[in-house]
């Protein structure tokens, strides 16, 4: 799957990814740059307690 970055730095998450990971409006994401130069995107729990358990 691919998406394009707009001039404002925005992109669309493909529907299949949104559905598989139950991502919706206002969902927070964490972007991680890996040592090999790849990028990982991790959904962050809305609850601060759940988010701290994910860390």
N, C-alpha and C positions, 0 to 999 in steps of 0.2 A: 504494500500500500504506500502511496505517496501523497504528500500535500505540498502546497506552495506557501512561502512566506510573503505576506503583503509588504507594501512600502512602510506600513506602520509596525512591522515586526510581528504581525498576527498570523496564525495558521489555523486550519480546521483539523480537528481530530476525526479521522474516518469513522463513519457510523458503526462499522463492525467492531472497532476498538472501543468506542463509547458503550455499545451494548454489552460486549464481553466483560468489561470491567465496571459496568454500572456507573458510568461517568455522566454527570448532568451539569446544568447551569450552576455557576458559582463554585464548582468543584475546584479545589486547590491542587496544584501539581508542583512537585519538586523536580528540578532539573539537575542532573549530576553529570559532570564530565569525568569520564573514566581515564585511567592512566594510559590506555591504548588509543585515546583520542575519540572514542565513541561517546555518545550521549545517551543517558538513561533518563526516562521520565517516570516518576513515581507518584501515584495518587496519594494525597495526604488526607487523613481522616478529619472530618469536620469537628469532631470533639477533641479538645485539647488533651483529654485523658487518653483517648484511643491513639492520637497522634504520638504521644510520648511512649506508648507501648510498641509502636511500629519502629521507633528509632533504635 
